[in-house]
Amino acid sequence: MQGFTSRQAQADLAEGLLQWRRRYDDERPLRERQEQAAKKGWTSEVRTREPRGPTELLAAIGKAVRPHLPMESFDTLGEHWDYTEQFAETAQDIDELRGAVAERSLIRLLLDQAPDDTRVGLDLSELTGCGVHLDPAHPVAGPTRMRQLASLPADAPLIVLTEGSTDSRLLGEGMQITHPHLAGFVRFIDYAGTDAEGSAGALVRMVSAFIAAGVANRFVAIADNDAAAHVALAKLKSQKLPAGCQVLHYPDLPLLASYPTISPSCTAVSLTNVNGVAGSLEMYLGEDALTIGGSLAPVQLQDYQPPAHPHHGALSKQHKRLVQKAFQKKVKAVRRGQQSSAADWSGVHAIIESIVHAFD
């Protein structure tokens, strides 16, 4: 579990022994001085023993964790002493490695060397007795695991799920401009190189998969602020979601409260509140990016079936491409240190702020 496989444990052991070997070689002059001093009676110990190789150490661990021969099996006390001393040296080797090898890897190595029918227990004797009120029958692992999972979200990156790869990429680039200090703390799912479909329905399925898998990281699912996304996410938002999950839409913007639109029945441009109707990501990439040929790219309205959302709208495909291209151009300008004072980042800033404060 959690990656502590036999292969990983053995790799950790090899790396730990390599570190020990380097330290041992570096201390060679010190050992030589100690040995000279010991010959003169000034000291009685050499500072450290030479590390064993992985195969030899694992074999020694195997002997140490298997049943030991009783004292009666030996002809002399000296032979019995030599026999038990090898187990003490193995225990010393394990202690020597504790600083260089993860404890769970060491535990895995110990368990792997034990016979399959070995009974393994947890010694709680130091946690009971005088002044300690721990019931020996009290469950320990379960509550500890729950505390581990509870502390993880505070330390792990916040995962952001979007409707598709374009939204993730552009929001990630925009966040580097509006909230550069959040790099490493907020992580947009990278769909690059995958066959993940881009839609509100796909986002719903991804959220359900995250919930079913019990993903420990806090995660935010954020969708377009348009009719299609509101309808697609309505059932999901009505459910009781885990504490570490929030489902959002892009926030309403003042710019979109009175925005040029073209209705299905009329080719004339009129000003309409398209918040909740046509709030795709492109509408948040800045008034400058939306301005094409000297005027805002109009939203094409369409009749929509659900009574609660009679209209749905979007930019034309051509205008979407131009808006995205203009946005990436101003991102590159900022990276070159050429940011214009007229650049509009308010939409991206509003989205990132809603994500950051989703759990407030």
C-alpha positions in Angstrom: 0.0 0.0 0.0 1.0 3.6 -0.6 4.0 2.4 -2.7 5.8 0.5 0.0 6.2 -2.7 -2.1 9.0 -5.2 -1.8 10.7 -3.8 -4.8 10.6 -0.2 -3.4 11.7 -1.4 0.0 14.7 -3.2 -1.5 15.6 -0.1 -3.6 15.4 2.0 -0.4 17.7 -0.5 1.3 20.2 -0.4 -1.5 20.3 3.4 -1.4 20.5 3.5 2.4 23.5 1.0 2.4 25.1 3.1 -0.3 24.9 6.2 2.0 26.3 4.2 4.8 29.1 3.0 2.7 30.0 6.5 1.7 29.9 7.6 5.3 32.1 4.6 6.3 34.7 5.5 3.6 34.7 9.2 4.6 35.4 8.2 8.2 38.3 5.9 7.4 41.0 8.4 8.7 39.0 8.7 12.0 38.9 4.9 12.4 42.6 4.6 11.8 43.3 7.2 14.5 41.0 5.3 16.8 42.6 2.0 16.1 46.1 3.5 16.8 44.7 5.0 20.0 43.2 1.7 21.0 46.6 -0.1 20.6 48.0 2.4 23.1 45.2 1.8 25.5 43.6 5.3 25.0 40.2 4.0 23.8 38.5 0.7 23.4 36.2 1.2 20.4 36.3 1.8 16.7 33.6 4.3 15.7 31.6 2.1 13.2 31.4 -1.3 11.6 31.7 -1.8 7.8 28.2 -2.1 6.2 27.1 -5.4 4.7 25.7 -5.7 1.2 22.0 -5.9 0.6 21.9 -9.7 0.0 24.0 -10.5 3.1 21.9 -8.2 5.3 18.6 -9.5 4.1 19.8 -13.1 4.8 20.9 -12.0 8.3 17.5 -10.4 8.9 15.8 -13.6 7.8 17.8 -15.5 10.4 17.0 -12.9 13.1 13.2 -13.0 12.6 12.9 -16.8 12.4 12.7 -18.9 15.6 16.1 -19.1 17.3 17.8 -22.3 18.6 17.5 -22.9 22.3 20.5 -22.7 24.6 20.4 -26.5 25.0 21.4 -26.9 21.3 24.9 -25.6 22.0 27.8 -27.4 23.7 29.2 -24.3 25.4 27.9 -20.9 26.6 30.5 -19.3 24.2 28.9 -20.9 21.2 25.5 -19.7 22.3 26.9 -16.2 22.9 28.4 -16.1 19.4 25.1 -17.3 18.0 23.0 -14.6 19.7 25.6 -11.9 19.0 24.9 -12.1 15.3 21.3 -11.1 15.9 22.4 -8.2 18.0 24.7 -7.0 15.1 21.7 -7.3 12.7 19.6 -5.2 15.0 22.4 -2.6 15.2 22.5 -2.6 11.3 18.8 -1.9 11.2 19.2 1.0 13.7 22.1 2.4 11.6 19.8 2.4 8.6 16.8 4.1 10.2 18.1 7.5 9.3 18.6 6.7 5.7 15.7 4.3 4.9 12.0 5.0 5.5 10.8 3.1 8.5 7.9 1.6 6.6 10.4 0.2 4.0 12.4 -1.3 6.9 9.2 -2.8 8.3 8.4 -4.2 4.9 11.8 -5.8 4.6 11.5 -7.4 8.1 8.0 -8.8 7.2 9.3 -10.1 3.8 12.0 -12.1 5.5 9.7 -13.7 8.0 8.0 -17.1 7.2 4.5 -16.8 5.8 2.9 -18.3 8.9 4.6 -15.9 11.3 2.3 -14.1 13.6 3.1 -10.4 13.7 1.9 -8.0 16.5 2.3 -4.5 17.7 4.0 -4.1 21.1 2.0 -1.4 23.0 3.7 -2.1 26.3 5.3 1.3 26.3 2.0 3.0 25.8 0.3 1.3 28.8 1.0 1.2 32.5 1.6 3.9 35.1 0.3 7.3 34.0 -0.8 6.1 30.6 -4.5 5.4 30.0 -4.6 3.5 26.8 -6.9 0.4 26.8 -4.9 -2.5 25.2 -8.0 -3.3 23.3 -8.4 0.2 21.9 -8.2 0.4 18.1 -5.0 2.3 17.1 -4.5 1.9 13.4 -7.9 3.1 12.3 -8.0 6.4 14.1 -4.4 7.1 13.3 -5.1 6.6 9.6 -8.1 8.9 9.8 -5.9 11.6 11.4 -3.4 11.1 8.6 -6.1 11.6 5.9 -7.5 14.6 7.8 -4.1 16.4 7.8 -3.3 15.6 4.1 -5.7 18.2 2.5 -4.0 21.0 4.4 -0.6 20.1 3.0 -1.4 18.7 -0.4 -2.1 20.8 -3.5 -5.6 21.8 -4.3 -6.7 20.0 -7.4 -8.8 21.8 -10.0 -11.0 19.9 -12.4 -12.3 21.8 -15.5 -14.4 20.9 -18.5 -11.4 20.1 -20.6 -7.8 20.6 -21.6 -8.2 24.2 -23.0 -9.7 25.5 -19.8 -7.0 23.9 -17.6 -4.2 25.1 -19.8 -5.4 28.7 -20.1 -6.4 29.0 -16.5 -3.0 27.6 -15.4 -1.3 30.2 -17.6 -3.5 33.0 -16.3 -2.9 32.0 -12.7 0.8 32.5 -13.2 0.1 36.1 -14.0 -2.7 37.0 -11.5 -1.7 34.7 -8.6 2.0 33.6 -9.2 2.4 32.9 -5.4 -0.1 30.0 -5.8 2.3 27.9 -8.1 2.6 24.5 -6.5 -0.4 25.0 -4.2 -3.2 24.9 -6.9 -2.9 22.3 -9.6 -5.1 22.2 -12.7 -5.6 18.7 -14.1 -3.3 18.3 -17.1 -5.3 16.6 -19.9 -2.4 16.9 -22.4 -1.8 13.7 -24.3 -5.0 12.0 -23.1 -8.3 11.3 -24.8 -10.3 13.0 -22.1 -13.4 14.6 -23.6 -14.2 18.2 -22.9 -17.7 18.9 -21.6 -19.8 19.6 -18.5 -21.0 16.0 -18.6 -17.4 14.7 -18.7 -16.7 16.9 -15.7 -19.6 15.4 -13.7 -18.3 11.9 -14.4 -14.8 12.9 -13.3 -16.1 14.4 -10.1 -18.0 11.2 -9.4 -14.9 9.1 -10.1 -12.9 11.3 -7.6 -15.5 10.9 -5.0 -15.8 7.1 -5.5 -12.0 6.7 -5.3 -11.9 8.7 -2.0 -9.3 11.1 -3.3 -7.7 12.6 -0.2 -6.7 16.0 -1.8 -9.2 18.7 -1.7 -10.5 19.3 -5.2 -12.7 21.9 -6.9 -14.7 21.2 -10.0 -15.4 24.4 -11.9 -17.5 24.7 -15.1 -18.6 27.3 -17.5 -21.2 29.9 -16.4 -23.6 29.0 -19.2 -27.0 27.3 -19.4 -25.6 23.9 -20.6 -23.2 23.7 -17.6 -25.8 24.7 -15.1 -28.2 22.1 -16.3 -25.4 19.4 -16.5 -24.2 20.0 -12.9 -27.6 20.6 -11.3 -28.1 17.1 -10.0 -24.4 16.8 -8.8 -24.7 20.1 -6.9 -28.0 19.0 -5.2 -26.2 16.0 -3.7 -24.3 16.0 -0.4 -20.7 16.2 -1.4 -17.6 15.2 0.6 -16.1 18.0 2.8 -13.1 18.1 0.4 -15.1 18.7 -2.7 -16.6 21.8 -4.1 -18.5 22.3 -7.4 -18.5 25.8 -8.9 -19.2 27.8 -12.0 -17.2 30.7 -13.3 -18.4 33.7 -11.3 -20.7 36.4 -12.7 -18.8 39.3 -14.3 -19.9 43.0 -14.6 -18.7 42.9 -18.3 -21.2 40.1 -19.0 -24.1 41.8 -17.4 -24.5 43.9 -20.6 -22.9 42.2 -23.4 -23.5 42.3 -27.2 -25.6 39.4 -28.4 -27.4 38.2 -31.5 -30.6 36.3 -31.0 -31.8 33.5 -33.3 -34.7 35.6 -34.6 -32.9 38.8 -35.2 -29.5 39.7 -36.7 -29.3 43.0 -34.9 -26.9 43.2 -32.0 -28.4 44.0 -28.6 -27.0 44.2 -25.1 -28.0 41.3 -22.9 -27.0 39.8 -19.5 -25.2 36.6 -20.5 -24.1 35.6 -17.0 -25.4 32.1 -16.5 -26.2 32.0 -20.3 -23.0 32.2 -22.2 -20.1 32.3 -19.7 -17.6 30.1 -21.3 -13.9 30.6 -20.4 -13.3 32.8 -23.4 -15.7 35.4 -21.9 -13.2 35.7 -18.9 -10.0 36.2 -20.8 -10.3 39.9 -20.8 -12.2 42.7 -22.5 -9.0 43.3 -24.6 -8.9 39.7 -25.8 -12.7 39.8 -26.6 -12.3 43.0 -28.7 -12.0 42.0 -32.3 -11.9 44.5 -35.1 -12.6 47.3 -32.6 -15.7 45.8 -31.0 -16.6 43.0 -28.6 -17.1 39.7 -30.3 -20.9 39.0 -30.1 -22.5 36.0 -28.4 -24.7 33.9 -30.6 -27.8 33.1 -28.6 -29.8 29.9 -29.1 -33.1 28.7 -27.8 -32.6 26.1 -25.0 -35.0 23.4 -23.9 -35.1 23.5 -20.0 -37.6 26.1 -18.7 -35.2 27.4 -16.1 -32.7 28.3 -18.9 -34.6 29.4 -22.0 -31.5 30.6 -23.7 -27.9 29.4 -24.2 -25.2 31.2 -26.0 -21.6 31.1 -27.2 -19.0 32.9 -29.3 -18.6 31.6 -32.8 -15.8 29.0 -33.2 -13.7 31.5 -35.2 -14.1 34.2 -32.5 -13.2 31.6 -29.8 -9.9 30.9 -31.5 -9.1 34.6 -31.9 -9.9 35.3 -28.3 -7.7 32.4 -27.1 -4.9 33.5 -29.4 -5.1 37.1 -28.1 -5.0 35.9 -24.5 -1.9 33.7 -25.1 -0.3 36.7 -26.8 -0.7 38.9 -23.7 0.5 36.0 -21.5 3.7 35.8 -23.5 4.1 39.6 -23.3 4.0 39.5 -19.5 6.6 36.8 -19.5 8.8 39.0 -21.6 8.3 41.8 -19.1 6.1 43.8 -21.6 2.8 43.8 -19.8 0.4 46.6 -21.0 -1.4 48.7 -18.5 -4.5 48.2 -20.6 -4.5 44.4 -20.3 -7.6 43.1 -18.6 -7.0 40.2 -16.2 -10.2 40.8 -14.1 -12.0 37.7 -15.4 -9.2 35.2 -14.7 -8.5 36.9 -11.4 -12.2 36.4 -10.4 -12.1 32.7 -11.4 -8.9 32.0 -9.4 -10.3 33.9 -6.4 -13.4 31.8 -6.4 -11.3 28.6 -6.5 -9.0 29.7 -3.7 -11.9 30.7 -1.5 -14.1 27.7 -2.4 -13.6 26.1 1.1 -13.9 29.4 3.1 
